Amino acid sequence: MEVLAPAKVNLGLSVLGRLPNGYHALHTIFAVLAVGDVLHLETLPEGIELEVRGSDLPANTDNLVYKAAALYLGAMGWRGGVRVVLEKKLPLASGLGGGSSDAAAVLRALAELYPAPLELHTLALQLGADVPFFLGGGLAEGRGVGEQLTPLQPLGAHLVLVNPGIAVRASDAYRHLKPEEWQPELDVPGILGAVRAGAEPPYWNTLEGPVFRLQPFLEELKLELRRAGLFGVLMSGSGSTLFGLARDADEAQFAAQKLKARYPGFWIVATQTVR
Protein backbone atom coordinates (compact mmCIF):
# COMPACT_ATOMS: atom_id res chain seq x y z
CA MET A 1 0.00 0.00 0.00
CA GLU A 2 1.24 3.50 -0.85
CA VAL A 3 -0.19 6.50 1.01
CA LEU A 4 0.42 10.24 0.99
CA ALA A 5 1.09 11.93 4.31
CA PRO A 6 0.09 15.49 3.39
CA ALA A 7 1.51 18.69 4.82
CA LYS A 8 -0.66 21.28 6.54
CA VAL A 9 -0.54 24.99 7.08
CA ASN A 10 -2.19 27.02 9.81
CA LEU A 11 -4.44 29.68 8.33
CA GLY A 12 -3.94 31.69 11.48
CA LEU A 13 -2.64 30.49 14.83
CA SER A 14 -3.58 32.29 18.02
CA VAL A 15 -2.13 31.37 21.41
CA LEU A 16 -4.88 32.29 23.88
CA GLY A 17 -3.09 31.54 27.14
CA ARG A 18 -1.82 28.70 29.28
CA LEU A 19 -3.82 25.63 30.32
CA PRO A 20 -3.68 24.12 33.84
CA ASN A 21 -1.56 21.24 32.51
CA GLY A 22 1.14 23.67 31.38
CA TYR A 23 0.36 23.49 27.66
CA HIS A 24 -0.89 26.49 25.72
CA ALA A 25 -4.50 26.97 24.61
CA LEU A 26 -4.68 27.45 20.84
CA HIS A 27 -7.16 28.58 18.22
CA THR A 28 -6.27 27.78 14.64
CA ILE A 29 -7.46 26.70 11.22
CA PHE A 30 -5.73 23.61 9.85
CA ALA A 31 -5.60 23.18 6.07
CA VAL A 32 -4.26 20.06 4.34
CA LEU A 33 -2.13 20.55 1.23
CA ALA A 34 -1.51 18.54 -1.93
CA VAL A 35 2.18 18.03 -1.07
CA GLY A 36 3.63 15.67 1.52
CA ASP A 37 5.67 12.63 2.43
CA VAL A 38 5.00 9.22 0.85
CA LEU A 39 4.81 5.96 2.79
CA HIS A 40 4.90 2.40 1.46
CA LEU A 41 3.54 -0.33 3.73
CA GLU A 42 3.42 -4.11 3.44
CA THR A 43 2.41 -6.74 5.94
CA LEU A 44 4.90 -8.99 7.74
CA PRO A 45 4.23 -12.09 9.80
CA GLU A 46 5.48 -10.22 12.85
CA GLY A 47 7.54 -7.23 13.99
CA ILE A 48 8.09 -3.75 12.60
CA GLU A 49 10.66 -2.79 9.98
CA LEU A 50 11.21 0.88 9.10
CA GLU A 51 13.34 2.39 6.34
CA VAL A 52 13.69 6.16 5.91
CA ARG A 53 14.68 7.65 2.56
CA GLY A 54 15.54 11.28 1.87
CA SER A 55 16.38 12.15 5.48
CA ASP A 56 18.67 11.13 8.31
CA LEU A 57 15.73 10.59 10.67
CA PRO A 58 16.23 7.57 12.93
CA ALA A 59 14.55 4.40 11.66
CA ASN A 60 13.92 3.08 15.15
CA THR A 61 11.57 3.39 18.11
CA ASP A 62 12.24 7.15 18.33
CA ASN A 63 10.52 7.71 14.98
CA LEU A 64 6.81 8.65 15.11
CA VAL A 65 6.13 6.26 12.24
CA TYR A 66 7.52 3.38 14.29
CA LYS A 67 5.61 4.55 17.37
CA ALA A 68 2.34 4.73 15.41
CA ALA A 69 2.81 1.22 14.02
CA ALA A 70 3.67 -0.19 17.45
CA LEU A 71 0.70 1.58 19.04
CA TYR A 72 -1.81 0.22 16.50
CA LEU A 73 -0.44 -3.31 16.36
CA GLY A 74 -0.16 -3.43 20.15
CA ALA A 75 -3.76 -2.23 20.56
CA MET A 76 -5.03 -4.96 18.22
CA GLY A 77 -2.99 -7.67 19.92
CA TRP A 78 0.04 -7.93 17.59
CA ARG A 79 -1.70 -10.27 15.11
CA GLY A 80 0.87 -9.44 12.44
CA GLY A 81 3.65 -7.02 11.60
CA VAL A 82 4.46 -4.34 9.04
CA ARG A 83 7.32 -3.00 6.93
CA VAL A 84 7.23 0.75 6.29
CA VAL A 85 9.34 2.74 3.86
CA LEU A 86 9.09 6.47 4.56
CA GLU A 87 10.04 8.75 1.67
CA LYS A 88 10.68 12.05 3.43
CA LYS A 89 9.88 14.92 1.07
CA LEU A 90 8.95 17.63 3.60
CA PRO A 91 11.63 19.55 5.52
CA LEU A 92 12.08 18.63 9.17
CA ALA A 93 10.91 20.82 12.09
CA SER A 94 9.22 23.09 9.58
CA GLY A 95 5.73 23.79 10.95
CA LEU A 96 4.09 21.67 8.24
CA GLY A 97 3.11 18.78 10.50
CA GLY A 98 5.20 16.21 8.63
CA GLY A 99 5.87 13.86 11.53
CA SER A 100 2.29 14.04 12.76
CA SER A 101 0.96 13.41 9.26
CA ASP A 102 3.30 10.43 8.83
CA ALA A 103 1.97 8.94 12.07
CA ALA A 104 -1.65 9.47 11.06
CA ALA A 105 -0.98 7.91 7.65
CA VAL A 106 0.37 4.79 9.35
CA LEU A 107 -2.72 4.52 11.55
CA ARG A 108 -5.05 4.91 8.55
CA ALA A 109 -3.11 2.40 6.49
CA LEU A 110 -2.92 -0.20 9.26
CA ALA A 111 -6.66 0.16 9.84
CA GLU A 112 -7.07 -1.09 6.25
CA LEU A 113 -4.37 -3.74 6.37
CA TYR A 114 -5.44 -5.03 9.79
CA PRO A 115 -9.07 -3.98 10.41
CA ALA A 116 -9.89 -3.88 14.12
CA PRO A 117 -12.54 -2.17 16.31
CA LEU A 118 -10.12 0.52 17.50
CA GLU A 119 -10.76 4.23 18.06
CA LEU A 120 -8.14 5.84 15.84
CA HIS A 121 -8.67 9.34 17.28
CA THR A 122 -7.77 8.08 20.75
CA LEU A 123 -4.65 6.39 19.44
CA ALA A 124 -3.70 9.47 17.42
CA LEU A 125 -3.89 11.73 20.45
CA GLN A 126 -1.36 9.53 22.24
CA LEU A 127 1.11 10.31 19.45
CA GLY A 128 0.73 14.11 19.38
CA ALA A 129 -1.75 16.97 19.44
CA ASP A 130 -1.72 17.46 15.63
CA VAL A 131 -2.07 13.78 14.73
CA PRO A 132 -5.89 13.57 15.12
CA PHE A 133 -6.40 16.31 12.51
CA PHE A 134 -4.53 14.34 9.88
CA LEU A 135 -6.88 11.37 10.29
CA GLY A 136 -9.65 13.41 8.69
CA GLY A 137 -7.69 16.10 6.87
CA GLY A 138 -9.40 18.73 4.75
CA LEU A 139 -10.07 21.94 6.65
CA ALA A 140 -10.79 22.17 10.36
CA GLU A 141 -10.93 24.64 13.21
CA GLY A 142 -8.70 23.53 16.07
CA ARG A 143 -8.94 24.39 19.76
CA GLY A 144 -7.41 23.15 22.99
CA VAL A 145 -3.88 22.11 22.08
CA GLY A 146 -5.14 21.50 18.54
CA GLU A 147 -6.96 18.24 19.23
CA GLN A 148 -10.50 19.69 19.54
CA LEU A 149 -11.54 19.75 15.89
CA THR A 150 -14.52 21.17 14.05
CA PRO A 151 -14.67 20.32 10.32
CA LEU A 152 -15.10 23.28 7.98
CA GLN A 153 -16.39 23.59 4.43
CA PRO A 154 -13.69 22.75 1.86
CA LEU A 155 -11.53 25.63 0.71
CA GLY A 156 -9.72 25.91 -2.61
CA ALA A 157 -6.63 28.06 -2.15
CA HIS A 158 -3.32 28.29 -3.99
CA LEU A 159 -0.16 29.06 -2.08
CA VAL A 160 3.61 28.96 -2.06
CA LEU A 161 5.65 27.34 0.72
CA VAL A 162 9.17 28.54 1.49
CA ASN A 163 11.50 26.82 3.94
CA PRO A 164 15.05 28.18 4.31
CA GLY A 165 16.43 25.06 5.95
CA ILE A 166 16.24 26.44 9.46
CA ALA A 167 14.89 23.90 11.95
CA VAL A 168 12.71 25.40 14.70
CA ARG A 169 11.71 23.31 17.69
CA ALA A 170 8.15 23.98 18.81
CA SER A 171 9.29 23.78 22.43
CA ASP A 172 11.71 26.68 21.81
CA ALA A 173 8.98 28.80 20.22
CA TYR A 174 6.63 28.33 23.16
CA ARG A 175 9.37 28.75 25.76
CA HIS A 176 10.24 32.19 24.38
CA LEU A 177 6.61 33.28 24.09
CA LYS A 178 5.73 36.00 26.61
CA PRO A 179 2.31 36.13 28.35
CA GLU A 180 1.82 39.68 27.06
CA GLU A 181 1.98 38.23 23.52
CA TRP A 182 -1.10 36.03 23.99
CA GLN A 183 -3.87 36.99 21.57
CA PRO A 184 -7.66 36.65 21.19
CA GLU A 185 -9.57 34.09 19.14
CA LEU A 186 -9.40 34.19 15.36
CA ASP A 187 -12.24 35.47 13.18
CA VAL A 188 -12.77 32.17 11.36
CA PRO A 189 -15.63 33.29 9.03
CA GLY A 190 -13.68 36.46 8.20
CA ILE A 191 -10.51 34.51 7.40
CA LEU A 192 -12.24 31.95 5.20
CA GLY A 193 -14.26 34.63 3.42
CA ALA A 194 -11.14 36.64 2.65
CA VAL A 195 -9.22 33.61 1.34
CA ARG A 196 -12.11 32.68 -0.94
CA ALA A 197 -12.33 36.27 -2.20
CA GLY A 198 -8.59 36.57 -2.81
CA ALA A 199 -8.30 39.30 -0.19
CA GLU A 200 -5.89 39.78 2.72
CA PRO A 201 -7.08 37.46 5.54
CA PRO A 202 -7.44 38.98 9.03
CA TYR A 203 -5.18 36.38 10.63
CA TRP A 204 -1.92 36.19 12.55
CA ASN A 205 0.44 33.67 14.09
CA THR A 206 1.25 34.44 17.73
CA LEU A 207 4.42 32.35 17.51
CA GLU A 208 5.97 34.64 14.91
CA GLY A 209 7.10 36.99 17.71
CA PRO A 210 9.30 34.53 19.61
CA VAL A 211 10.45 32.66 16.48
CA PHE A 212 11.46 35.87 14.69
CA ARG A 213 13.44 36.88 17.76
CA LEU A 214 15.24 33.53 17.62
CA GLN A 215 15.64 33.61 13.81
CA PRO A 216 15.52 37.26 12.59
CA PHE A 217 16.09 36.18 8.98
CA LEU A 218 12.59 34.72 8.87
CA GLU A 219 11.10 38.18 9.35
CA GLU A 220 13.12 39.43 6.38
CA LEU A 221 12.04 36.40 4.34
CA LYS A 222 8.40 37.16 5.08
CA LEU A 223 8.83 40.53 3.35
CA GLU A 224 10.41 38.80 0.35
CA LEU A 225 7.31 36.63 -0.13
CA ARG A 226 5.23 39.79 -0.30
CA ARG A 227 7.64 41.33 -2.79
CA ALA A 228 7.16 38.21 -4.94
CA GLY A 229 3.48 39.11 -5.26
CA LEU A 230 1.97 36.85 -2.60
CA PHE A 231 -0.56 37.99 0.00
CA GLY A 232 -1.63 36.70 3.40
CA VAL A 233 2.01 35.83 4.11
CA LEU A 234 2.35 33.98 7.41
CA MET A 235 4.52 31.51 9.26
CA SER A 236 2.96 28.06 9.59
CA GLY A 237 2.86 26.50 13.04
CA SER A 238 6.06 27.12 14.97
CA GLY A 239 8.02 27.61 11.73
CA SER A 240 10.27 27.86 9.99
CA THR A 241 8.14 27.48 6.85
CA LEU A 242 6.47 30.64 5.57
CA PHE A 243 3.61 30.60 3.11
CA GLY A 244 1.88 33.15 0.93
CA LEU A 245 -1.43 32.97 -0.89
CA ALA A 246 -1.92 33.41 -4.63
CA ARG A 247 -5.11 34.03 -6.57
CA ASP A 248 -4.62 31.08 -8.93
CA ALA A 249 -2.19 28.30 -9.83
CA ASP A 250 -0.35 30.38 -12.45
CA GLU A 251 0.26 33.21 -9.97
CA ALA A 252 1.55 30.71 -7.41
CA GLN A 253 3.94 29.13 -9.93
CA PHE A 254 5.20 32.53 -11.06
CA ALA A 255 5.90 33.65 -7.48
CA ALA A 256 7.59 30.32 -6.68
CA GLN A 257 9.91 30.68 -9.67
CA LYS A 258 10.87 34.21 -8.62
CA LEU A 259 11.67 33.02 -5.11
CA LYS A 260 13.62 29.99 -6.37
CA ALA A 261 15.76 32.29 -8.50
CA ARG A 262 16.53 34.45 -5.48
CA TYR A 263 16.98 31.55 -3.03
CA PRO A 264 18.19 28.53 -5.05
CA GLY A 265 19.07 26.50 -1.95
CA PHE A 266 15.68 26.85 -0.26
CA TRP A 267 12.80 24.34 -0.32
CA ILE A 268 10.13 26.19 -2.31
CA VAL A 269 6.88 24.62 -3.54
CA ALA A 270 3.74 25.93 -5.22
CA THR A 271 0.78 23.87 -4.07
CA GLN A 272 -2.88 24.10 -3.06
CA THR A 273 -5.24 23.12 -0.31
CA VAL A 274 -7.05 19.81 -0.72
CA ARG A 275 -10.82 20.04 -1.03
C-alpha positions as CSV (number, residue, x, y, z in Angstrom):
1,M,0.0,0.0,0.0
2,E,1.2,3.5,-0.8
3,V,-0.2,6.5,1.0
4,L,0.4,10.2,1.0
5,A,1.1,11.9,4.3
6,P,0.1,15.5,3.4
7,A,1.5,18.7,4.8
8,K,-0.7,21.3,6.5
9,V,-0.5,25.0,7.1
10,N,-2.2,27.0,9.8
11,L,-4.4,29.7,8.3
12,G,-3.9,31.7,11.5
13,L,-2.6,30.5,14.8
14,S,-3.6,32.3,18.0
15,V,-2.1,31.4,21.4
16,L,-4.9,32.3,23.9
17,G,-3.1,31.5,27.1
18,R,-1.8,28.7,29.3
19,L,-3.8,25.6,30.3
20,P,-3.7,24.1,33.8
21,N,-1.6,21.2,32.5
22,G,1.1,23.7,31.4
23,Y,0.4,23.5,27.7
24,H,-0.9,26.5,25.7
25,A,-4.5,27.0,24.6
26,L,-4.7,27.4,20.8
27,H,-7.2,28.6,18.2
28,T,-6.3,27.8,14.6
29,I,-7.5,26.7,11.2
30,F,-5.7,23.6,9.9
31,A,-5.6,23.2,6.1
32,V,-4.3,20.1,4.3
33,L,-2.1,20.5,1.2
34,A,-1.5,18.5,-1.9
35,V,2.2,18.0,-1.1
36,G,3.6,15.7,1.5
37,D,5.7,12.6,2.4
38,V,5.0,9.2,0.8
39,L,4.8,6.0,2.8
40,H,4.9,2.4,1.5
41,L,3.5,-0.3,3.7
42,E,3.4,-4.1,3.4
43,T,2.4,-6.7,5.9
44,L,4.9,-9.0,7.7
45,P,4.2,-12.1,9.8
46,E,5.5,-10.2,12.9
47,G,7.5,-7.2,14.0
48,I,8.1,-3.7,12.6
49,E,10.7,-2.8,10.0
50,L,11.2,0.9,9.1
51,E,13.3,2.4,6.3
52,V,13.7,6.2,5.9
53,R,14.7,7.6,2.6
54,G,15.5,11.3,1.9
55,S,16.4,12.2,5.5
56,D,18.7,11.1,8.3
57,L,15.7,10.6,10.7
58,P,16.2,7.6,12.9
59,A,14.6,4.4,11.7
60,N,13.9,3.1,15.2
61,T,11.6,3.4,18.1
62,D,12.2,7.1,18.3
63,N,10.5,7.7,15.0
64,L,6.8,8.7,15.1
65,V,6.1,6.3,12.2
66,Y,7.5,3.4,14.3
67,K,5.6,4.5,17.4
68,A,2.3,4.7,15.4
69,A,2.8,1.2,14.0
70,A,3.7,-0.2,17.5
71,L,0.7,1.6,19.0
72,Y,-1.8,0.2,16.5
73,L,-0.4,-3.3,16.4
74,G,-0.2,-3.4,20.1
75,A,-3.8,-2.2,20.6
76,M,-5.0,-5.0,18.2
77,G,-3.0,-7.7,19.9
78,W,0.0,-7.9,17.6
79,R,-1.7,-10.3,15.1
80,G,0.9,-9.4,12.4
81,G,3.7,-7.0,11.6
82,V,4.5,-4.3,9.0
83,R,7.3,-3.0,6.9
84,V,7.2,0.7,6.3
85,V,9.3,2.7,3.9
86,L,9.1,6.5,4.6
87,E,10.0,8.7,1.7
88,K,10.7,12.0,3.4
89,K,9.9,14.9,1.1
90,L,8.9,17.6,3.6
91,P,11.6,19.5,5.5
92,L,12.1,18.6,9.2
93,A,10.9,20.8,12.1
94,S,9.2,23.1,9.6
95,G,5.7,23.8,10.9
96,L,4.1,21.7,8.2
97,G,3.1,18.8,10.5
98,G,5.2,16.2,8.6
99,G,5.9,13.9,11.5
100,S,2.3,14.0,12.8
101,S,1.0,13.4,9.3
102,D,3.3,10.4,8.8
103,A,2.0,8.9,12.1
104,A,-1.7,9.5,11.1
105,A,-1.0,7.9,7.7
106,V,0.4,4.8,9.3
107,L,-2.7,4.5,11.6
108,R,-5.1,4.9,8.6
109,A,-3.1,2.4,6.5
110,L,-2.9,-0.2,9.3
111,A,-6.7,0.2,9.8
112,E,-7.1,-1.1,6.2
113,L,-4.4,-3.7,6.4
114,Y,-5.4,-5.0,9.8
115,P,-9.1,-4.0,10.4
116,A,-9.9,-3.9,14.1
117,P,-12.5,-2.2,16.3
118,L,-10.1,0.5,17.5
119,E,-10.8,4.2,18.1
120,L,-8.1,5.8,15.8
121,H,-8.7,9.3,17.3
122,T,-7.8,8.1,20.8
123,L,-4.6,6.4,19.4
124,A,-3.7,9.5,17.4
125,L,-3.9,11.7,20.5
126,Q,-1.4,9.5,22.2
127,L,1.1,10.3,19.5
128,G,0.7,14.1,19.4
129,A,-1.7,17.0,19.4
130,D,-1.7,17.5,15.6
131,V,-2.1,13.8,14.7
132,P,-5.9,13.6,15.1
133,F,-6.4,16.3,12.5
134,F,-4.5,14.3,9.9
135,L,-6.9,11.4,10.3
136,G,-9.6,13.4,8.7
137,G,-7.7,16.1,6.9
138,G,-9.4,18.7,4.7
139,L,-10.1,21.9,6.7
140,A,-10.8,22.2,10.4
141,E,-10.9,24.6,13.2
142,G,-8.7,23.5,16.1
143,R,-8.9,24.4,19.8
144,G,-7.4,23.1,23.0
145,V,-3.9,22.1,22.1
146,G,-5.1,21.5,18.5
147,E,-7.0,18.2,19.2
148,Q,-10.5,19.7,19.5
149,L,-11.5,19.7,15.9
150,T,-14.5,21.2,14.1
151,P,-14.7,20.3,10.3
152,L,-15.1,23.3,8.0
153,Q,-16.4,23.6,4.4
154,P,-13.7,22.7,1.9
155,L,-11.5,25.6,0.7
156,G,-9.7,25.9,-2.6
157,A,-6.6,28.1,-2.2
158,H,-3.3,28.3,-4.0
159,L,-0.2,29.1,-2.1
160,V,3.6,29.0,-2.1
161,L,5.6,27.3,0.7
162,V,9.2,28.5,1.5
163,N,11.5,26.8,3.9
164,P,15.0,28.2,4.3
165,G,16.4,25.1,5.9
166,I,16.2,26.4,9.5
167,A,14.9,23.9,12.0
168,V,12.7,25.4,14.7
169,R,11.7,23.3,17.7
170,A,8.1,24.0,18.8
171,S,9.3,23.8,22.4
172,D,11.7,26.7,21.8
173,A,9.0,28.8,20.2
174,Y,6.6,28.3,23.2
175,R,9.4,28.8,25.8
176,H,10.2,32.2,24.4
177,L,6.6,33.3,24.1
178,K,5.7,36.0,26.6
179,P,2.3,36.1,28.4
180,E,1.8,39.7,27.1
181,E,2.0,38.2,23.5
182,W,-1.1,36.0,24.0
183,Q,-3.9,37.0,21.6
184,P,-7.7,36.6,21.2
185,E,-9.6,34.1,19.1
186,L,-9.4,34.2,15.4
187,D,-12.2,35.5,13.2
188,V,-12.8,32.2,11.4
189,P,-15.6,33.3,9.0
190,G,-13.7,36.5,8.2
191,I,-10.5,34.5,7.4
192,L,-12.2,31.9,5.2
193,G,-14.3,34.6,3.4
194,A,-11.1,36.6,2.6
195,V,-9.2,33.6,1.3
196,R,-12.1,32.7,-0.9
197,A,-12.3,36.3,-2.2
198,G,-8.6,36.6,-2.8
199,A,-8.3,39.3,-0.2
200,E,-5.9,39.8,2.7
201,P,-7.1,37.5,5.5
202,P,-7.4,39.0,9.0
203,Y,-5.2,36.4,10.6
204,W,-1.9,36.2,12.5
205,N,0.4,33.7,14.1
206,T,1.2,34.4,17.7
207,L,4.4,32.3,17.5
208,E,6.0,34.6,14.9
209,G,7.1,37.0,17.7
210,P,9.3,34.5,19.6
211,V,10.4,32.7,16.5
212,F,11.5,35.9,14.7
213,R,13.4,36.9,17.8
214,L,15.2,33.5,17.6
215,Q,15.6,33.6,13.8
216,P,15.5,37.3,12.6
217,F,16.1,36.2,9.0
218,L,12.6,34.7,8.9
219,E,11.1,38.2,9.3
220,E,13.1,39.4,6.4
221,L,12.0,36.4,4.3
222,K,8.4,37.2,5.1
223,L,8.8,40.5,3.3
224,E,10.4,38.8,0.3
225,L,7.3,36.6,-0.1
226,R,5.2,39.8,-0.3
227,R,7.6,41.3,-2.8
228,A,7.2,38.2,-4.9
229,G,3.5,39.1,-5.3
230,L,2.0,36.9,-2.6
231,F,-0.6,38.0,0.0
232,G,-1.6,36.7,3.4
233,V,2.0,35.8,4.1
234,L,2.4,34.0,7.4
235,M,4.5,31.5,9.3
236,S,3.0,28.1,9.6
237,G,2.9,26.5,13.0
238,S,6.1,27.1,15.0
239,G,8.0,27.6,11.7
240,S,10.3,27.9,10.0
241,T,8.1,27.5,6.8
242,L,6.5,30.6,5.6
243,F,3.6,30.6,3.1
244,G,1.9,33.1,0.9
245,L,-1.4,33.0,-0.9
246,A,-1.9,33.4,-4.6
247,R,-5.1,34.0,-6.6
248,D,-4.6,31.1,-8.9
249,A,-2.2,28.3,-9.8
250,D,-0.3,30.4,-12.4
251,E,0.3,33.2,-10.0
252,A,1.5,30.7,-7.4
253,Q,3.9,29.1,-9.9
254,F,5.2,32.5,-11.1
255,A,5.9,33.7,-7.5
256,A,7.6,30.3,-6.7
257,Q,9.9,30.7,-9.7
258,K,10.9,34.2,-8.6
259,L,11.7,33.0,-5.1
260,K,13.6,30.0,-6.4
261,A,15.8,32.3,-8.5
262,R,16.5,34.5,-5.5
263,Y,17.0,31.5,-3.0
264,P,18.2,28.5,-5.0
265,G,19.1,26.5,-2.0
266,F,15.7,26.8,-0.3
267,W,12.8,24.3,-0.3
268,I,10.1,26.2,-2.3
269,V,6.9,24.6,-3.5
270,A,3.7,25.9,-5.2
271,T,0.8,23.9,-4.1
272,Q,-2.9,24.1,-3.1
273,T,-5.2,23.1,-0.3
274,V,-7.1,19.8,-0.7
275,R,-10.8,20.0,-1.0
